[in-house]
Amino acid sequence: MFSDNHKISLRQMQALFCFYFLGTASLFLPAELAEGSGRACWLVMLIGGLLAAFFSLVLTLLGKKEPTWTVVEWLRNTFGGVLGSVLAVFIAGKIAVDAMLEVRIFTEILRSTMLPHTPLWLMVGTLLALSAFGVARGIEGQARGAEILFFFVFPPFVLLLFAVALTAGEAYFLPVQLPKLDGLRRGTAYVQPLFQAMIFLLFLPPFLEKPEKGQKSLFGVCLLTTFLMTAATFLCLTVYGAESLSHKIFPTVQVMERVRFSGIFLGRQDILLLWFWMVSAFLYVSGALFFGSVCCVRLCRQSGQGRRYWLLLWVPLLFIGAMIPQDLAAAYDFRNKIQPIFSALTTALLPLLVLGVRIVKERGKRRETA
């Protein structure tokens, strides 16, 4: 069915990460930022997105230097076999916890809005089973699906943003407010779940057809995501005002209810955004299963075929973890308060440290040969 289930093109990678980034966090983000930063919420989103784009350059630089390595090989080469393996297990745990929370938040929202009488365990199990099936044979099938869906989802989403802008009345964003230091700190923590899939970049290079060119492509994806969410946050602020926006449940969906089209367009434009969000959540969970199993294969120095057997461990692990939080609020609170700390360690501090050690070693070798 697929020519090579282990390699994806740069375009497919871009489509995948566009969906990865706009998961469940995109539904709540404008309201969270408005609560923490008031009228400066859109500026906080812009700053947080640009910061994520910068660190994407650092993460993709690892793959540019060693295209066949994942973070497992980098850590072992930098810190030694034992400590490097321990740090790799920590990263695998971070992927698992992120996926558990995404699954729980996704299914809780789905239950409360569409399937109130469906048992939670059934929804969690179904999502995980479908996600595992989607990546059992490799990442290319998922990447091709994302590449096709991209053109059905993102252009209409941009058109909807323009349509909402035309319906905006009083400019509630005026006067322009600059973010305070505390609001900026809280806001960047809220923005972090939007880019939590950046941890996948630590394992992506061996699966790219042209990993040496991935840096520029992924940077563009981060900028696109930043633009879309900054625009969405700005429009939500303009339509509702900071105080009203902070009390909205799903502001990015609710603001679309202002738009009505006839003819070939949907009568309910918010349904399009909900469908897009569900596809994003499914692809993210599939990606977590794939790259988590890749981490285990590399840790145990197994062949690529062993990844399917690790899926048999990851699926029940995520199922149990997703059932642990007491409710949606508990899962959501944990993700916003605890996960940003671990994300800073795994996608910012650790890659910078690894690159720093590599640069020092390279300079030492050049001095020896000089």
Secondary structure, DSSP 8 states (H G I E B T S, - for coil): --S-TT-B-HHHHHHHHHHHHSSTHHHHHHHHHHHHHGGGHHHHHHHHHHHHHHHHHHHHHHHHH-TT--HHHHHHHHH-HHHHHHHHHHHHHHHHHHHHHHHHHHHHHHHHHT-TTS-HHHHHHHHHHHHHHHHTT-SHHHHHHHHHHHHHHHHHHHHHHHHHHHH--S-TT-S-----HHHHHHHHHHHGGGGGGGGGGGT-GGGBS-GGGHHHHHHHHHHHHHHHHHHHHHHHHHHH-HHHHTT-SSHHHHGGGG----TTS-S-HHHHHHHHHHHHHHHHHHHHHHHHHHHHHHHTT--GGGHHHHHHHHHHHHHHHHH-SSSHHHHHHHHHHTHHHHHHIIIIIHHHHHHHHHHHHHHHHHHHH-
